[in-house]
Amino acid sequence: MASSDFSVPQQRKLVTELPGPRSRELHARRRAAVSRGAGTLADIYMDHGSGAILVDVDGNQIIDLGCGIGVTTIGHAHPEIAAAAAAQADKLTHTLFTVTPYENYVKVAEKLAEITPGDFEKRSILVNSGAEAVENAVKIARKYTGRRVIAALDHAFHGRTNLTMAMTYRPWPERAGMGPMPGDIFSVPISYPFRDPEGMTGEEAAERTIDYIVTHIGATELAALFVEPIQGDGGIIIPAPGYFKRLSEFCTENGIVFVADEIQAGIARTGAWYSIEHHGVVPDLVTSAKGIAGGFPLAAVTGRAEIMDSVQPGGVGGTFGGNPVSTAAALAVFDLVERENLIGEAQRVEKAFFDRIGDWPSRFPIVGEVRGKGAMIGVELVLPGTKKPNPEALKAVIQYAASQGVIVLDAGSWDSVLRFLPSVVISEELIDDAATVIEQKLTELSA
């Protein structure tokens, strides 16, 4: 996109310290009115944004490398998304699709059938959030197979509802004190190339996973295996080549539903419509959310028709799922991704990041690895000379970056991975500026 296409100049600009006085005032009100359980990463309150820049209530222009955890993939406040939503809101805001249906829902489902992997007949349901999509995928897989057990990979994040919380790997902060957890949920080993034994192949890691399933669960007991092809909250973990191919074969051989959770990595973020495409694997079910509607709440489960249609009418659904305004925004997102080649833009962003920060492991002793696909990049921080996680360094980097007008995310089971999920329209100049800010802290910590 040309610079003239953005309503805010695409540059970092600080006019106050961060957080500024208006943000501090709002934060005092927040503490008095909002549960502390809804914690914030940076106490900087936003007013508006455009592209990859957010503007806070004090007028500071901030580089956003988080996108609300991967939601505004196409950029903040895209005018075409706003226009599509506004036009729909003028016509119809709600009827509930399962009472009196409407065309938008059908058109989104048709598009999902087109863009998700696989050339078989597909069906979709639309819901509100990623966790709700995962929970419905569990229900559908159990109904189809007649089995109850669900497996997810180590380091997974699948949501914060009671069921999806049980599928999420780490206990803190998502699960601590929230039990009891639902039963029949297992966590199984993943391929984690940075931490696996040196030389372990994807196929060997898959056999380790399969052995765990067979010996601890029983293949005939398992309804579904849920995988994030690229784990986001887990630390931008990308399993080794061949890992998912072997797991998919195992699932097919044993009547297990293979589910790709694409809530964070899907919808063009990684340089493909869905990140499972990088692994050359076709899942049975796919969950979509986050970037699907440009900031409006929408999520989906899409998959093989025979699996999706195994559920009786009324077995899935919800009051706001597939809302007319959200689906109008999603249709505009689909159009933008194709018309503006945002898949290609994600590939450009990947190259720009690796060109700029790919040498960090050799320059900074606390950087163990830089990895990622598209606009989904992870920097694993370690204690110098080891692979031991360095959560203190991560916290320091995030706090410093925020104070300088750069929003970055944490990730990893040990809170030791710096996570970048920028918009795919971010410029090389903004990437360079953000990297320069972060390097200032990496240099200090490495000393």
N, C-alpha and C positions, 0 to 999 in steps of 0.2 A: 504494500500500500504506500502511496505517496504521502509525504509529511502533511500535505494539505488536506488529507482525508481525516485527520485527527482533530478533535475539538480542543485538545490540550497539547501543547508542544511536547515532543517526545524527548525530554531531557530531565535530569535530576536537578532540582532547585530547592535550596533550603533558605527560608526566610526567618525561621525561629529555630531554637533548639528543639530536639525531639525527645519526648512528646512536648508539644507546644502548650501555651497557656489554656487555650480553648479545649484541647484534648485532656489536659489535667483536670479541668473543671468537669468535663463530661465523665471522666473516670471516677471522680468522687461521687457523682450522681449514680453511676453504674453500681458502685459498691453498695449503695443504699437500696437499690431496687432490683438488681439481677443476682441470681444465685451464683455463688463463687464456683459452682460446678461447671458453669459455662465459662471456663477460663479463656484468656487471650494470650497470644504469643507476643504481640506488641501493643502497648496501650496508646496507640495512635489512631484517632477516630477519623474516618474518611468521609468526604463530602461528595466527590464525584471523580470520574476518571475517563480515560480514553486510551485505547490501544494498550500499551504496557505501562502506562503511568497512572498512578492514583494521586489525587489531590486531597490533602487532609483539611480539617476544619480551620486550621491556621494558615492555609495557603501554601504549604510545602508540597512540592512535586516529588513523588517517591517512585522509585523503580520497583515494580511488582514482579518478583520471581516466584510467586506462590499461586496467583490466580484463584484465591479462595479454595486452595487445595485442588487445583486442576480444573476448575469450572469454566472460567472465562478464557477458554482456549483461543477463541476468535478475537479476543480483546475486550476491554471494558466498554460498556454502553455503546455497542455497535449500533449505528443509526438504523440499519436495516432490520435488526432484531427488535429494536424499540418500536419502529414503525409497524412491523408485523403484529407485535403484541398489542399495540394501541388500536390498530384497526380491528383486531378480533375483539378486544374489550368493548369497543363501541357496538359490536353486534351481539355477542353472547359470551358471558363469563362462566356459566355453569348450567348444566342440566343433569349431570351424572350419566356417563356413557351406558351403564348397565340399566338405566331407566329409559331415557330417551336419547339415543345415540346421535353422533354427528360425524361429519366427513373427516375432520382433521385427524381424529384418532385412527381412522382407517388408513389415511394417507401416510401417517408416521409408521404404522405397522407394515404397510407395503414397502416403504423405503428401507426399513430395517431388514426385511426379507431380502432385499437387493444387496445391501452393503455388508451384512454379516457373512462370514465364511461358509462355504458349502452351497452346492447347486441343487439341493433337495427342496421339497416343499416345506415351508416354514409357517409358523404362527407366532404372534406376539401378544403380550399383555402389557399395559402401561400402568405404572404406579408413581409414587411421589419421590422416593429417595433410593439411594443405593442399597441401604440396609433392607428396605422393603422389597427390592428386587431380589436380593439374595434369599430372603426369607421365603418369598414365593417360589423361587427356584427349588428350594429344599422341599416345599410342599408338593410341587409338581413331580420332582424326581421320586419322592416316596410314593406318591399315588401311582405313578407309572410302573415302578418296579415291584411294589408291594413289600419293599424292605424299609428299614428304619434308620440304619446307621449312615452317618455322614462323615466324610474325612476332608480335612483341609490341610494345607502345607504349613510346616513350621514357618514362623515369621509372618504369617498371613494377617491381614486386616480385612474383615468382612462387614463390620458395622458395630453399632452400640445397642441394638435391641437385645432383649434377653437371649434369643436364639443366636443371632449373629455375633453377639458378644462372646458366646461360648465357642464360636468358630475363630475368634480372634486370638492370636498367639500369646501376646504378653499380658501379664496380670495388671501391670500398672501403666497408666491410670485407668484404663478402660474397664477392668473387671473388679478391681479391689473393693471388697466389701459389698459386692452386688449379688452374691449368690443367694440361693443355690442355682447352679447352672443346669440347663436341660441335659438329659442323658443322651447316649448314643451319638456323641460327637467326639471325634478323634483328631489329633494333630499328628501328621506323619512327616518324615524327613524330606527336605528339599535339596535340590542342587544349588549350592551357594559357592560358586567358583573361588571367590576370594578367601573363603574359610574352609573349603573342602581339602582333603589330602591332595598334595601336589600331584598333578597328572591325572586325577580322576576325571573320566569322561562323562558326558551326559548319560550315556547308556548305563554306565556303572552306577551312577547316582540314581537312575531310575530303578535299577534292580534292588538297590538298597531300600527305596521307597516301597517297591512291590513286596519285598520280603517282610517289611514291617506290617503292611496291610494283611498279608497272608497269615503271618504268625500271631499278630496281636488283635486282628479284627475278624478275618475270614472273608475271602473275596465274595462268597455267596451271601454274606450279610450286608454288604455295602450297597446303598442306594445310589450314592453320587460321590464323586471326587471333585472338590472345588479347587481351582487353581487360579492364581493371578499370573498371567504370562510374564508380566514384569511387576514385581511387588513394589508398591509405592511406599506406604507407611512402613513396610518391612525394611526399607533401605535401598530402593531401586535395585533389587536383586533380579538378575537376569540369568535363569538357569542355563547350563551349558547346552550346546547343540546336541540334539538327539534325545534330550531328557523327556520333553513332552510327547514326542513321537512314540517313544516306547510306552509311556504311561497311557496314551490314548489307545494304543493297541491292546494293552492289558485290560483296559476298561471295556473295550468292544468284545474281547474274548470272554469276559465274565459278566456281561449284562449290566455293567455299571455306567451310570450317566456321567459323562465327562463335561464339566461345567467350566467355562472360561469367565471369570469375574473380571470384566473390562471396565469397571466403574471409573477407575482413575486413568487407566492407560488407553481407553478406547476413544472413538470419535476423532481420529486424525492426529492425536497428540504425539504418537511415536513415529510418524512418517508412514503410516498405513491406517486404514479405517480402524482396524483392531490389532492389538499387539500380538495376538496369537498367530497372525499371518507371518510374522518374522520367524516363527518356528515351523512353518509349513504344516500346521495341524488344523483340522476342522473339528470343532467341539460339537457336542450334542445340543447344549444350551449356552447362551451368551447373556450376561447381564450388562446393561448400559445405564449410565447416569451422568453426573457431573457435567461434562462439556456438551451434552446432547442438546441443551436448549439455551445456551448462551447466558446462563444465570438464573433462568426460571426453573422452578422445581419440577423435574420429570425424570423418570427412570423406566426401564423396560426389561422384560425377559423375552428373549427370542430363541426359537429352536425348532427342532424337528417336529413336524406337524403331529406325528403319532404320539409323541411325548406330551406336547402342549395340549393336545385335544383329549388326553386321558382324564383330565379333570372335569367333573360334572359342572354344569352351569351353576354359578353362584359360589363355586369353590375358591375362586380367586376374584379379586377386584377390591374396590374401596371408593369412598365418597369422592375424593379429589383426583384419583388416578387418571392421567390422560386429560387433564383440564384443557378446555379449548384455547386459553391464552398460552399456556405452556406448549401445547402442540403446535400452535401457530409459530411460536418462536423456534421450535425444533425444525420445522419445515424450512424456515429461513436459514437456520444454521446449515442444514444439509445442502441447500442451494449455494451458500457462500463457500463451503468447503470445496465444492466442485468448480464453481465459477472462478474463484480466486486461487485455485490450486493450493489450498492450505495444507494438503498432505506434502506437497513439494516444499512449502514454507517450513514445515516441521523438520524436514530433512536438511534444509538450509540452516535452521537453528542448531541442529545437532553438530553440523560441521563447524559452525561459528564457535560453539562452546568448546569443542575438542581442540580447535586451532588455538583458542585463547587460554584454556586451562588444562589441556591434556598433559602438560609437563609438570603440573603441580606435585605429583609424587616424587619427582627427582629434585624439585626445588625446595620443598617444605617437608621436613622429617615427620611432621604430624599427619601428613596426607598419605594414606595407604593405597588408595585407588580412586580413580575417576572413571565412572561408567555410566551408560545410559543409551537411550534411543530417542531420536527426535527431540522434542521439548520436554524431556523427562530425564534429568541428569542427577546423579548421586556422587558425592565426595565423601568417602569413608575416612574418618579421622581416627588416628591411633596414637598410642604412646610411642615416642620415637624409638626406632629399632625393633619394634614388635608389631604384632597384629592385635594387641589388646585394645579394646574400645577406649575412646577418649571422650566421654560425655562432657567433662568440664570444658574441654576446648570447643565443643559444639555450642554449648550454652554461651560461651564468651563471644564466639563468632556471630551468632544470631543477634545477641544484644548489641554488639558494636555495629553490625550492619544496619540494624533498625535505627540506631542513633544517628547514622549517616545518610538515612533515606533510602535504604535498600531492604526490601522484605524478602527474607528467605525462610525456608521451612526446615524443621527437624524431621528425622526419620530413624528407623532402625530399632531392633529389639533392645539394644543397649544405649539408645539415644546418642548415637555416635556418627550418624550420616547426615551431611548437609544436603538438602534436597532442593532442586530447582525445577519448578513447573511453570515456566513463563508462558505467556501467550505466544503463539506461533508467528505473530506479526511483529515481535520484538526486533529491534534493529541491532546490527553488529556494534554500533556505537554504544547502545545501552548495555549490551553484554560486556563490552570492554570496560565501561565505567563501573558497573557493578563488580566485576572481577577485580578491578584495581582497589576498590574499597575493601573487599574481603581479603585481598592479599596483604593489606596493611596489618590486619589482625593476625593472619597466618604467620607473617614475618615475626611479629612480636612473640607469639606463642611458641614458634619454633626456636627462638633464641633461648 
